[in-house]
Amino acid sequence: MQAAVAVAAVAAGNGSQPAALPAGLAAWAAGGAAPGLLVPLGALGAAGAAGNAALAAAVLGAGPGGAGRPLLLGLCAAELLLLLGCLPARLAAAAAARGPGAFLCRTGDWALHACLLAKSWALAALGQAGSRRLPAARPAALAAVAALLWAPALLLPLPLLLFTRLRPGAARPRCLFQPPPAAAAFVEVFGKAFPALAFLLPACLAWAAYGRALRRGGGGGGGGRRRRAGGAGPSGRRLRWALLALSLLFQALCLPLWGLWLWERRPGAPAPPAALAVLAQALLFAHSSLSPGVLLAASAESRRGLRRAWLALRRGRAAGGPAGPVEGAQALRDVGAAGGEQAPPDVELFWQERRKAADGEESDPVPWEHQGGP
């Protein structure tokens, strides 16, 4: 994350001033990203943004679901902001000859950590939703989940927004996190508490949730469990395993970022290489690009929801033409009425079954919420 040595400054006459730390954005502006990697990173971010937009459309197109539906939408929102906001800002800082501007310098690290914190808590909450029987989501659930995810995510990294400034440098202006001397004690506590709240606590909650799910799946008394889960099929178990894998991978990829955070706050620590700071952030952007493909592959309901969203988009662009089971059945009835005869019974039965499948429980994008066990 942050990329260079802490520059200790002594305040005139009254003890020591907090260290001025180069912001995480400064590693990109200082040449930590090789020029040949900027275009591939941009293409990866564009592909990941398209995948997350498709996943959000799939969740919305799947129709009413359980309490995990707004959590999945919150996860998609965090991923989209990472890929469409934070990554382009870093690519622009790396490509600019005069370094990042004042606005980009001040907001770059705050926005990155806000999105990472929201994503970390969304993954932890999805783990909790998968290991408990939760009620179905109501229309107000989306707003409530958004407030619960984003209010702490925007407020906790606020010191990065308040104390990061663009300062003059030898060759170009430098982006520095430099709190005033009066905030020295607060910044010391913040430097240690923020990784615990943003990384350790949600990771422990996710581990506890998936541990409960695995114990329920591996314990005795499987007959009742099989009876409770028998009607739901394997899709919920696949989605749960996919979320577990994504959570573990995300936590592993966060380790270099938080390792650099703690490293550069040690007194007298040597400068971590700028390339290492860029790599730590690039791995997290790669995870954001990978996750929608994994979730769409694991959830048949989400794929059906994506098809419904695509058909709805086509219906909005083209006037006329059946595009789904309900429209197809209606078209058959219209043809039969125009010709003075009914559609064949087997064809009517086919469309009726299609409508039942479209409106049933399989439209839930997170079906594991309604299972008693994995």
DRENDO-1510 file (C-alpha; in Angstrom, 1 decimal, always signed):
<recs>
REC; n; res; u; v; w
REC; 1; MET; +0.0; +0.0; +0.0 .
REC; 2; GLN; +2.0; +2.9; +1.2 .
REC; 3; ALA; +5.3; +2.7; -0.5 .
REC; 4; ALA; +8.3; +4.5; +0.9 .
REC; 5; VAL; +10.2; +5.3; +4.1 .
REC; 6; ALA; +8.6; +7.3; +6.8 .
REC; 7; VAL; +10.1; +10.8; +7.0 .
REC; 8; ALA; +10.4; +11.8; +10.7 .
REC; 9; ALA; +10.2; +15.5; +11.4 .
REC; 10; VAL; +10.8; +17.2; +14.7 .
REC; 11; ALA; +8.4; +20.0; +15.6 .
REC; 12; ALA; +10.1; +23.2; +16.8 .
REC; 13; GLY; +10.3; +23.2; +20.5 .
REC; 14; ASN; +7.6; +20.7; +21.5 .
REC; 15; GLY; +8.4; +17.0; +21.0 .
REC; 16; SER; +8.0; +15.0; +17.8 .
REC; 17; GLN; +5.6; +15.4; +14.9 .
REC; 18; PRO; +3.9; +12.3; +13.5 .
REC; 19; ALA; +5.7; +10.7; +10.6 .
REC; 20; ALA; +4.8; +11.9; +7.1 .
REC; 21; LEU; +4.0; +8.7; +5.2 .
REC; 22; PRO; +3.8; +8.6; +1.4 .
REC; 23; ALA; +0.2; +7.7; +0.5 .
REC; 24; GLY; -0.6; +4.5; -1.3 .
REC; 25; LEU; -1.3; +6.5; -4.5 .
REC; 26; ALA; +2.2; +7.8; -4.4 .
REC; 27; ALA; +3.6; +4.3; -5.2 .
REC; 28; TRP; +1.9; +4.5; -8.6 .
REC; 29; ALA; +3.0; +8.0; -9.2 .
REC; 30; ALA; +6.6; +7.2; -8.2 .
REC; 31; GLY; +7.0; +4.6; -11.0 .
REC; 32; GLY; +6.1; +1.5; -9.0 .
REC; 33; ALA; +3.9; +0.3; -11.9 .
REC; 34; ALA; +5.8; -0.7; -15.1 .
REC; 35; PRO; +4.4; +1.2; -18.1 .
REC; 36; GLY; +3.8; -2.0; -19.9 .
REC; 37; LEU; +1.3; -3.1; -17.2 .
REC; 38; LEU; -1.0; -0.1; -17.4 .
REC; 39; VAL; -2.9; -1.3; -20.4 .
REC; 40; PRO; -3.4; -4.9; -19.2 .
REC; 41; LEU; -4.5; -3.6; -15.8 .
REC; 42; GLY; -7.0; -1.3; -17.5 .
REC; 43; ALA; -8.3; -4.1; -19.6 .
REC; 44; LEU; -8.6; -6.4; -16.6 .
REC; 45; GLY; -10.5; -3.7; -14.7 .
REC; 46; ALA; -12.9; -3.1; -17.7 .
REC; 47; ALA; -13.6; -6.9; -17.9 .
REC; 48; GLY; -14.1; -7.1; -14.1 .
REC; 49; ALA; -16.5; -4.1; -14.2 .
REC; 50; ALA; -18.6; -5.8; -17.0 .
REC; 51; GLY; -18.7; -9.0; -15.0 .
REC; 52; ASN; -19.8; -7.3; -11.8 .
REC; 53; ALA; -22.5; -5.4; -13.7 .
REC; 54; ALA; -23.7; -8.7; -15.2 .
REC; 55; LEU; -23.8; -10.2; -11.7 .
REC; 56; ALA; -25.8; -7.3; -10.3 .
REC; 57; ALA; -28.2; -7.6; -13.3 .
REC; 58; ALA; -28.5; -11.4; -12.6 .
REC; 59; VAL; -29.3; -10.9; -9.0 .
REC; 60; LEU; -32.0; -8.2; -9.8 .
REC; 61; GLY; -33.3; -10.4; -12.7 .
REC; 62; ALA; -33.7; -13.4; -10.4 .
REC; 63; GLY; -36.7; -11.8; -8.7 .
REC; 64; PRO; -37.5; -11.7; -5.0 .
REC; 65; GLY; -35.0; -13.6; -2.9 .
REC; 66; GLY; -33.8; -14.0; +0.7 .
REC; 67; ALA; -31.7; -11.7; +2.8 .
REC; 68; GLY; -28.6; -12.5; +0.9 .
REC; 69; ARG; -29.8; -10.7; -2.2 .
REC; 70; PRO; -29.1; -7.1; -1.0 .
REC; 71; LEU; -25.7; -8.4; +0.4 .
REC; 72; LEU; -24.8; -9.6; -3.1 .
REC; 73; LEU; -25.8; -6.3; -4.5 .
REC; 74; GLY; -23.7; -4.5; -1.9 .
REC; 75; LEU; -20.7; -6.7; -2.8 .
REC; 76; CYS; -21.2; -5.9; -6.5 .
REC; 77; ALA; -21.3; -2.1; -5.7 .
REC; 78; ALA; -18.0; -2.3; -3.8 .
REC; 79; GLU; -16.4; -4.2; -6.6 .
REC; 80; LEU; -17.6; -1.8; -9.2 .
REC; 81; LEU; -16.3; +1.2; -7.3 .
REC; 82; LEU; -13.0; -0.4; -6.9 .
REC; 83; LEU; -12.7; -1.2; -10.6 .
REC; 84; LEU; -14.3; +2.0; -12.0 .
REC; 85; GLY; -13.0; +4.5; -9.5 .
REC; 86; CYS; -9.9; +3.4; -7.5 .
REC; 87; LEU; -8.1; +1.5; -10.3 .
REC; 88; PRO; -8.5; +4.3; -13.0 .
REC; 89; ALA; -7.3; +6.8; -10.4 .
REC; 90; ARG; -4.1; +4.8; -9.9 .
REC; 91; LEU; -3.6; +4.3; -13.6 .
REC; 92; ALA; -4.0; +8.0; -14.1 .
REC; 93; ALA; -1.5; +8.8; -11.4 .
REC; 94; ALA; +1.0; +6.4; -12.9 .
REC; 95; ALA; +0.6; +7.8; -16.4 .
REC; 96; ALA; +0.6; +11.5; -15.4 .
REC; 97; ALA; +4.0; +13.2; -16.0 .
REC; 98; ARG; +3.4; +15.7; -13.1 .
REC; 99; GLY; +2.0; +13.3; -10.6 .
REC; 100; PRO; -1.5; +13.1; -9.2 .
REC; 101; GLY; -3.6; +16.3; -8.6 .
REC; 102; ALA; -4.6; +17.6; -5.2 .
REC; 103; PHE; -8.1; +16.1; -5.3 .
REC; 104; LEU; -6.9; +12.7; -6.5 .
REC; 105; CYS; -4.1; +12.7; -3.9 .
REC; 106; ARG; -6.5; +13.6; -1.0 .
REC; 107; THR; -9.3; +11.1; -1.9 .
REC; 108; GLY; -7.3; +8.2; -3.4 .
REC; 109; ASP; -6.4; +6.2; -0.3 .
REC; 110; TRP; -9.6; +7.0; +1.5 .
REC; 111; ALA; -11.8; +5.7; -1.4 .
REC; 112; LEU; -9.7; +2.5; -1.8 .
REC; 113; HIS; -9.9; +1.6; +1.9 .
REC; 114; ALA; -13.7; +2.5; +2.0 .
REC; 115; CYS; -14.4; +0.1; -0.8 .
REC; 116; LEU; -12.1; -2.6; +0.6 .
REC; 117; LEU; -13.8; -2.3; +4.0 .
REC; 118; ALA; -17.3; -2.5; +2.5 .
REC; 119; LYS; -16.3; -5.6; +0.4 .
REC; 120; SER; -14.7; -7.3; +3.5 .
REC; 121; TRP; -17.8; -6.8; +5.6 .
REC; 122; ALA; -20.1; -7.8; +2.7 .
REC; 123; LEU; -18.3; -11.1; +2.3 .
REC; 124; ALA; -18.4; -11.7; +6.1 .
REC; 125; ALA; -22.2; -10.9; +6.1 .
REC; 126; LEU; -22.8; -13.3; +3.2 .
REC; 127; GLY; -21.0; -16.0; +5.2 .
REC; 128; GLN; -23.4; -15.3; +8.2 .
REC; 129; ALA; -26.4; -15.4; +5.8 .
REC; 130; GLY; -25.3; -18.7; +4.4 .
REC; 131; SER; -25.0; -20.3; +7.9 .
REC; 132; ARG; -28.3; -19.2; +9.4 .
REC; 133; ARG; -31.9; -19.3; +8.5 .
REC; 134; LEU; -32.8; -15.8; +7.7 .
REC; 135; PRO; -36.2; -14.2; +6.7 .
REC; 136; ALA; -36.9; -13.2; +3.1 .
REC; 137; ALA; -35.7; -9.7; +2.1 .
REC; 138; ARG; -38.2; -6.9; +2.2 .
REC; 139; PRO; -38.1; -3.9; -0.2 .
REC; 140; ALA; -36.4; -1.7; +2.5 .
REC; 141; ALA; -33.7; -4.3; +3.0 .
REC; 142; LEU; -31.5; -3.0; +0.2 .
REC; 143; ALA; -31.4; +0.5; +1.7 .
REC; 144; ALA; -30.7; -0.9; +5.1 .
REC; 145; VAL; -27.9; -3.1; +4.0 .
REC; 146; ALA; -26.4; -0.3; +2.0 .
REC; 147; ALA; -26.4; +2.0; +5.0 .
REC; 148; LEU; -25.0; -0.7; +7.3 .
REC; 149; LEU; -22.2; -1.5; +4.9 .
REC; 150; TRP; -21.2; +2.0; +3.6 .
REC; 151; ALA; -21.7; +4.2; +6.7 .
REC; 152; PRO; -18.8; +2.6; +8.6 .
REC; 153; ALA; -16.8; +2.0; +5.4 .
REC; 154; LEU; -16.8; +5.7; +4.6 .
REC; 155; LEU; -16.3; +6.9; +8.2 .
REC; 156; LEU; -13.5; +4.6; +9.5 .
REC; 157; PRO; -10.8; +5.6; +7.0 .
REC; 158; LEU; -11.7; +9.3; +7.3 .
REC; 159; PRO; -8.3; +10.2; +8.7 .
REC; 160; LEU; -6.8; +9.2; +5.4 .
REC; 161; LEU; -9.0; +11.9; +3.8 .
REC; 162; LEU; -8.4; +14.5; +6.4 .
REC; 163; PHE; -4.6; +14.3; +6.7 .
REC; 164; THR; -3.4; +13.4; +3.2 .
REC; 165; ARG; -2.1; +16.4; +1.2 .
REC; 166; LEU; +0.0; +17.2; -1.9 .
REC; 167; ARG; +3.4; +18.5; -0.8 .
REC; 168; PRO; +6.2; +20.0; -2.9 .
REC; 169; GLY; +8.9; +17.5; -3.9 .
REC; 170; ALA; +12.3; +17.6; -5.6 .
REC; 171; ALA; +11.1; +16.4; -9.0 .
REC; 172; ARG; +7.4; +16.5; -8.7 .
REC; 173; PRO; +4.8; +17.1; -5.9 .
REC; 174; ARG; +4.5; +14.2; -3.5 .
REC; 175; CYS; +1.3; +12.8; -1.9 .
REC; 176; LEU; +1.8; +12.5; +1.8 .
REC; 177; PHE; -0.2; +11.3; +4.8 .
REC; 178; GLN; +1.0; +13.9; +7.4 .
REC; 179; PRO; -1.2; +14.5; +10.4 .
REC; 180; PRO; -0.6; +17.5; +12.7 .
REC; 181; PRO; +1.4; +17.1; +15.9 .
REC; 182; ALA; -1.8; +17.4; +18.0 .
REC; 183; ALA; -3.1; +14.2; +16.4 .
REC; 184; ALA; +0.0; +12.1; +17.1 .
REC; 185; ALA; -1.7; +9.9; +19.7 .
REC; 186; PHE; -4.9; +9.5; +17.7 .
REC; 187; VAL; -3.0; +8.5; +14.5 .
REC; 188; GLU; -0.9; +5.9; +16.4 .
REC; 189; VAL; -4.1; +4.3; +17.7 .
REC; 190; PHE; -5.7; +4.5; +14.2 .
REC; 191; GLY; -2.7; +2.8; +12.6 .
REC; 192; LYS; -3.2; -0.2; +14.8 .
REC; 193; ALA; -7.0; -0.4; +15.2 .
REC; 194; PHE; -7.9; +0.2; +11.5 .
REC; 195; PRO; -6.4; -3.1; +10.2 .
REC; 196; ALA; -8.2; -5.0; +13.0 .
REC; 197; LEU; -11.6; -3.5; +12.1 .
REC; 198; ALA; -11.1; -3.6; +8.4 .
REC; 199; PHE; -9.4; -7.0; +8.1 .
REC; 200; LEU; -9.2; -9.2; +11.2 .
REC; 201; LEU; -12.7; -8.8; +12.6 .
REC; 202; PRO; -14.6; -9.5; +9.3 .
REC; 203; ALA; -12.2; -12.4; +8.6 .
REC; 204; CYS; -12.9; -14.0; +12.0 .
REC; 205; LEU; -16.7; -13.6; +11.4 .
REC; 206; ALA; -16.5; -15.2; +8.0 .
REC; 207; TRP; -14.3; -18.1; +9.3 .
REC; 208; ALA; -16.8; -18.7; +12.2 .
REC; 209; ALA; -19.8; -18.7; +9.8 .
REC; 210; TYR; -18.2; -21.1; +7.3 .
REC; 211; GLY; -16.9; -23.3; +10.2 .
REC; 212; ARG; -20.5; -23.7; +11.4 .
REC; 213; ALA; -21.7; -24.6; +7.9 .
REC; 214; LEU; -18.9; -27.2; +7.6 .
REC; 215; ARG; -19.6; -28.7; +11.0 .
REC; 216; ARG; -23.2; -29.1; +10.1 .
REC; 217; GLY; -22.3; -30.8; +6.9 .
REC; 218; GLY; -19.8; -33.2; +8.4 .
REC; 219; GLY; -21.6; -34.2; +11.7 .
REC; 220; GLY; -23.8; -37.1; +12.5 .
REC; 221; GLY; -27.6; -37.3; +12.1 .
REC; 222; GLY; -27.4; -36.8; +8.3 .
REC; 223; GLY; -30.9; -38.2; +7.7 .
REC; 224; GLY; -32.8; -35.2; +8.9 .
REC; 225; ARG; -30.3; -32.9; +7.3 .
REC; 226; ARG; -30.7; -34.6; +4.0 .
REC; 227; ARG; -34.5; -34.4; +4.3 .
REC; 228; ARG; -34.3; -30.7; +5.0 .
REC; 229; ALA; -31.9; -30.0; +2.2 .
REC; 230; GLY; -33.2; -32.5; -0.3 .
REC; 231; GLY; -35.6; -30.2; -2.0 .
REC; 232; ALA; -33.2; -27.4; -2.6 .
REC; 233; GLY; -30.5; -29.2; -4.8 .
REC; 234; PRO; -26.8; -28.7; -4.9 .
REC; 235; SER; -26.8; -25.1; -6.2 .
REC; 236; GLY; -26.8; -23.6; -2.7 .
REC; 237; ARG; -23.9; -25.7; -1.6 .
REC; 238; ARG; -21.9; -24.7; -4.7 .
REC; 239; LEU; -22.6; -21.0; -4.0 .
REC; 240; ARG; -21.6; -21.4; -0.4 .
REC; 241; TRP; -18.3; -23.1; -1.4 .
REC; 242; ALA; -17.7; -20.4; -4.0 .
REC; 243; LEU; -18.2; -17.6; -1.4 .
REC; 244; LEU; -15.9; -19.5; +1.0 .
REC; 245; ALA; -13.2; -19.7; -1.6 .
REC; 246; LEU; -13.5; -16.0; -2.6 .
REC; 247; SER; -13.4; -15.0; +1.1 .
REC; 248; LEU; -10.3; -17.0; +1.8 .
REC; 249; LEU; -8.6; -15.7; -1.4 .
REC; 250; PHE; -9.5; -12.1; -0.5 .
REC; 251; GLN; -8.1; -12.4; +3.0 .
REC; 252; ALA; -4.9; -13.9; +1.6 .
REC; 253; LEU; -4.5; -11.1; -0.9 .
REC; 254; CYS; -5.1; -8.5; +1.8 .
REC; 255; LEU; -2.1; -9.7; +3.8 .
REC; 256; PRO; +0.6; -7.9; +1.7 .
REC; 257; LEU; -1.5; -4.7; +1.9 .
REC; 258; TRP; -1.8; -4.7; +5.6 .
REC; 259; GLY; +1.8; -6.0; +6.0 .
REC; 260; LEU; +3.0; -2.9; +4.3 .
REC; 261; TRP; +0.6; -0.7; +6.4 .
REC; 262; LEU; +2.2; -2.0; +9.6 .
REC; 263; TRP; +5.8; -2.1; +8.2 .
REC; 264; GLU; +6.0; +1.5; +7.3 .
REC; 265; ARG; +4.5; +2.6; +10.7 .
REC; 266; ARG; +7.4; +1.0; +12.6 .
REC; 267; PRO; +9.9; +3.6; +13.8 .
REC; 268; GLY; +13.0; +3.6; +11.7 .
REC; 269; ALA; +11.7; +1.0; +9.2 .
REC; 270; PRO; +13.4; +0.8; +5.8 .
REC; 271; ALA; +11.5; +1.9; +2.8 .
REC; 272; PRO; +9.3; -0.9; +1.2 .
REC; 273; PRO; +9.8; -1.0; -2.6 .
REC; 274; ALA; +7.2; +1.0; -4.6 .
REC; 275; ALA; +6.7; -2.0; -6.9 .
REC; 276; LEU; +5.7; -4.2; -3.9 .
REC; 277; ALA; +3.1; -1.6; -2.9 .
REC; 278; VAL; +1.7; -1.5; -6.4 .
REC; 279; LEU; +1.6; -5.3; -6.6 .
REC; 280; ALA; -0.3; -5.5; -3.3 .
REC; 281; GLN; -3.0; -3.3; -4.7 .
REC; 282; ALA; -3.1; -4.9; -8.1 .
REC; 283; LEU; -3.8; -8.3; -6.6 .
REC; 284; LEU; -6.9; -6.9; -4.9 .
REC; 285; PHE; -8.1; -5.4; -8.2 .
REC; 286; ALA; -7.5; -8.8; -9.8 .
REC; 287; HIS; -9.7; -10.5; -7.2 .
REC; 288; SER; -12.5; -8.0; -7.9 .
REC; 289; SER; -12.3; -8.9; -11.6 .
REC; 290; LEU; -12.3; -12.7; -10.8 .
REC; 291; SER; -15.2; -12.8; -8.3 .
REC; 292; PRO; -18.2; -12.2; -10.6 .
REC; 293; GLY; -17.2; -15.1; -12.9 .
REC; 294; VAL; -16.9; -17.5; -10.0 .
REC; 295; LEU; -20.2; -16.5; -8.5 .
REC; 296; LEU; -22.1; -16.7; -11.8 .
REC; 297; ALA; -20.5; -20.1; -12.5 .
REC; 298; ALA; -21.5; -21.4; -9.1 .
REC; 299; SER; -25.1; -20.2; -9.1 .
REC; 300; ALA; -27.6; -21.6; -11.7 .
REC; 301; GLU; -30.2; -19.2; -10.3 .
REC; 302; SER; -28.0; -16.2; -11.1 .
REC; 303; ARG; -27.4; -17.4; -14.6 .
REC; 304; ARG; -31.1; -17.7; -15.1 .
REC; 305; GLY; -31.6; -14.2; -13.7 .
REC; 306; LEU; -28.9; -12.9; -16.1 .
REC; 307; ARG; -30.9; -14.5; -19.0 .
REC; 308; ARG; -34.1; -12.9; -17.8 .
REC; 309; ALA; -32.3; -9.5; -17.5 .
REC; 310; TRP; -31.0; -9.9; -21.0 .
REC; 311; LEU; -34.4; -10.8; -22.4 .
REC; 312; ALA; -35.9; -7.8; -20.6 .
REC; 313; LEU; -33.3; -5.6; -22.2 .
REC; 314; ARG; -34.0; -7.0; -25.6 .
REC; 315; ARG; -37.8; -6.5; -25.1 .
REC; 316; GLY; -37.1; -2.9; -24.2 .
REC; 317; ARG; -35.2; -2.4; -27.5 .
REC; 318; ALA; -37.3; -4.3; -29.9 .
REC; 319; ALA; -41.1; -4.0; -30.0 .
REC; 320; GLY; -42.8; -7.4; -30.4 .
REC; 321; GLY; -41.6; -11.0; -30.4 .
REC; 322; PRO; -41.9; -13.5; -27.6 .
REC; 323; ALA; -38.8; -13.4; -25.3 .
REC; 324; GLY; -39.6; -15.8; -22.4 .
REC; 325; PRO; -41.9; -18.4; -21.0 .
REC; 326; VAL; -44.7; -16.0; -20.1 .
REC; 327; GLU; -44.5; -14.1; -23.4 .
REC; 328; GLY; -44.2; -17.4; -25.4 .
REC; 329; ALA; -47.4; -18.8; -23.8 .
REC; 330; GLN; -49.2; -15.6; -24.4 .
REC; 331; ALA; -48.1; -15.6; -28.0 .
REC; 332; LEU; -49.5; -19.1; -28.5 .
REC; 333; ARG; -52.8; -18.2; -27.0 .
REC; 334; ASP; -53.0; -15.2; -29.3 .
REC; 335; VAL; -52.3; -17.3; -32.3 .
REC; 336; GLY; -54.9; -19.8; -31.3 .
REC; 337; ALA; -57.5; -17.1; -30.7 .
REC; 338; ALA; -56.8; -15.5; -34.1 .
REC; 339; GLY; -57.1; -18.9; -35.8 .
REC; 340; GLY; -60.3; -19.9; -33.9 .
REC; 341; GLU; -58.6; -22.9; -32.3 .
REC; 342; GLN; -56.6; -23.7; -29.2 .
REC; 343; ALA; -52.9; -24.4; -29.1 .
REC; 344; PRO; -52.0; -28.2; -28.8 .
REC; 345; PRO; -52.4; -29.4; -25.1 .
REC; 346; ASP; -48.8; -30.6; -25.0 .
REC; 347; VAL; -47.5; -27.2; -26.0 .
REC; 348; GLU; -49.6; -25.5; -23.5 .
REC; 349; LEU; -48.4; -27.9; -20.8 .
REC; 350; PHE; -44.8; -27.1; -21.8 .
REC; 351; TRP; -45.3; -23.4; -21.4 .
REC; 352; GLN; -47.1; -23.8; -18.1 .
REC; 353; GLU; -44.1; -25.8; -16.7 .
REC; 354; ARG; -41.8; -23.1; -17.9 .
REC; 355; ARG; -43.8; -20.4; -16.1 .
REC; 356; LYS; -43.8; -22.5; -12.9 .
REC; 357; ALA; -40.0; -22.9; -13.0 .
REC; 358; ALA; -39.6; -19.2; -13.7 .
REC; 359; ASP; -41.7; -18.2; -10.7 .
REC; 360; GLY; -40.6; -20.9; -8.2 .
REC; 361; GLU; -38.0; -21.0; -5.5 .
REC; 362; GLU; -35.2; -21.6; -8.0 .
REC; 363; SER; -35.3; -17.9; -8.9 .
REC; 364; ASP; -33.6; -17.2; -5.5 .
REC; 365; PRO; -30.0; -16.1; -6.3 .
REC; 366; VAL; -28.9; -17.3; -2.8 .
REC; 367; PRO; -30.9; -20.5; -2.2 .
REC; 368; TRP; -28.7; -21.7; +0.7 .
REC; 369; GLU; -30.5; -19.2; +3.0 .
REC; 370; HIS; -33.5; -21.5; +3.0 .
REC; 371; GLN; -31.7; -24.7; +3.6 .
REC; 372; GLY; -31.3; -26.3; +7.0 .
REC; 373; GLY; -27.9; -27.5; +6.2 .
REC; 374; PRO; -25.3; -27.6; +3.4 .
</recs>
